[in-house]
């Protein structure tokens, strides 16, 4: 995957500041989460050379911030016991500073809820979005606006599913 990040030079002319792969990723053994760009709510200086995708991977953006990333979900291996899947999911969420987002995992080990509005597009794969009381199977190029609900993603295919997401810090009223 190639990222192209633009900015301005000292003369105010538009330039490419980054052209290359994501600087950070995590969890490639289960698909992976790849950071493209992050904001923290501060004024954006388009002349700086900071790679805002090169930071510790945390699930949620900071207050007033955003996260732009893509993630892959591998198919769930056959025959893995439920308690092992729960332990693996707990470890994975802990690694991205999101253990506290796992509020009710009785339906699926990866269920989680964040204080964000997420814009998500399934690029390839056979994926179901699980919610507490409903689920929906997605086809490539289906879009989801995730409004701070408890959810998980399940890959039903034989290949990794690829999704792109923009997470925006938000105050969510249930």
C-alpha positions in Angstrom: 0.0 0.0 0.0 1.3 3.4 -0.9 0.6 6.6 1.0 1.0 10.0 -0.7 1.0 12.9 1.8 0.9 16.5 0.5 2.0 19.7 2.1 3.6 23.1 1.3 7.2 24.2 0.8 8.6 27.4 2.4 7.3 29.3 -0.6 3.7 28.2 -0.1 3.7 25.9 -3.1 2.1 22.4 -2.8 4.5 19.5 -2.7 4.5 15.8 -1.9 6.1 15.3 1.6 5.7 11.5 1.9 5.4 8.9 -0.8 5.7 5.3 0.5 4.2 2.6 2.6 2.6 3.1 6.0 5.2 3.8 8.6 3.5 1.7 11.4 1.6 -1.5 11.5 0.6 -4.0 14.2 -1.0 -7.5 14.3 0.0 -8.7 10.8 -0.2 -12.3 12.1 -4.0 -11.8 12.3 -4.4 -9.5 9.4 -3.0 -6.2 10.6 -3.8 -2.6 11.3 -1.8 0.0 9.2 -1.7 3.7 10.2 -2.0 6.1 7.3 -2.4 9.5 9.1 -3.5 10.9 12.4 -4.5 14.3 13.8 -4.7 15.4 17.4 -7.1 18.4 17.1 -4.3 20.9 16.9 -3.7 23.4 14.1 -2.2 21.6 11.1 1.1 22.9 9.8 1.3 21.8 6.2 5.0 22.8 6.0 6.2 20.4 8.7 7.8 17.1 7.8 6.3 15.1 10.6 4.9 11.7 9.6 1.7 11.6 11.6 1.2 8.0 10.7 4.5 7.1 12.5 3.3 6.8 16.0 2.3 4.1 18.5 -0.8 2.4 17.2 -3.7 3.1 19.6 -7.3 2.1 18.6 -9.0 5.5 19.2 -7.9 9.0 18.2 -7.0 11.5 20.9 -9.6 14.1 22.0 -10.5 16.2 19.0 -8.4 14.0 16.7 -8.8 11.5 13.9 -7.2 8.3 12.6 -7.0 7.2 9.0 -6.0 3.5 8.6 -6.6 0.3 6.8 -7.0 -3.0 8.4 -7.0 -6.6 7.3 -9.0 -9.4 8.9 -7.9 -12.9 8.4 -10.5 -15.7 8.4 -11.1 -17.2 11.9 -9.2 -20.5 12.1 -11.4 -23.6 12.4 -11.5 -25.5 15.7 -10.0 -22.8 18.0 -11.8 -22.9 21.4 -13.9 -19.9 22.5 -11.7 -19.2 25.5 -8.6 -19.1 23.4 -10.2 -16.7 20.9 -11.2 -14.5 23.9 -7.6 -14.5 25.2 -6.2 -13.7 21.8 -8.7 -10.8 21.3 -8.0 -9.5 24.9 -4.2 -9.5 24.1 -4.7 -7.8 20.7 -6.9 -5.0 22.2 -4.4 -4.6 25.1 -1.6 -4.1 22.5 -3.4 -1.1 21.0 -4.4 0.5 24.2 -8.0 -0.6 23.9 -8.7 -3.2 26.6 -11.2 -0.8 28.1 -13.2 -0.8 24.8 -14.1 -4.5 25.2 -17.4 -4.0 27.1 -19.5 -7.1 26.1 -17.7 -9.9 24.2 -20.4 -12.5 24.7 -21.4 -12.5 21.0 -17.8 -12.3 19.7 -14.3 -12.0 21.3 -13.5 -8.9 19.2 -16.6 -6.9 20.2 -15.7 -3.4 21.2 -17.2 0.1 21.6 -15.4 3.4 21.1 -16.3 7.1 21.4 -15.8 7.7 17.7 -17.7 8.1 14.5 -16.1 5.7 12.0 -16.4 5.8 8.2 -15.5 2.4 6.9 -15.4 0.9 3.4 -14.9 -2.8 2.7 -12.5 -2.9 -0.2 -12.3 -6.7 -0.6 -13.5 -9.8 1.1 -16.6 -11.4 2.7 -17.2 -9.7 6.0 -20.1 -9.5 8.5 -20.5 -6.5 10.8 -21.8 -7.9 14.2 -23.8 -5.7 16.5 -25.3 -6.5 19.8 -28.7 -7.4 18.3 -28.2 -7.5 14.6 -25.6 -8.3 11.9 -25.2 -7.5 8.3 -23.1 -9.1 5.6 -21.1 -6.7 3.5 -19.9 -6.8 -0.1 -16.9 -5.0 -1.5 -17.4 -1.2 -1.6 -20.2 -1.3 1.0 -19.8 1.6 3.5 -20.6 1.7 7.2 -21.0 4.7 9.4 -20.2 3.3 12.8 -21.7 5.6 15.5 -20.1 4.5 18.7 -21.8 1.1 18.9 -20.5 -2.2 20.3 -19.4 -4.2 17.2 -17.0 -6.7 15.7 -16.0 -7.8 12.2 -16.0 -11.4 11.0 -14.3 -12.6 7.8 -16.2 -15.5 6.2 -13.8 -15.9 3.2 -10.7 -17.8 2.6 -8.5 -14.7 2.1 -7.8 -11.7 4.2 -10.5 -9.0 4.0 -9.3 -5.4 3.5 -11.1 -2.4 5.0 -10.3 1.3 5.2 -11.4 3.4 8.1 -11.5 7.0 9.2 -12.1 7.3 13.0 -13.2 10.7 14.4 -13.2 11.4 18.1 -16.8 12.2 19.1 -19.1 12.5 22.0 -21.6 9.7 21.6 -25.1 9.8 23.2 -26.6 6.4 23.6 
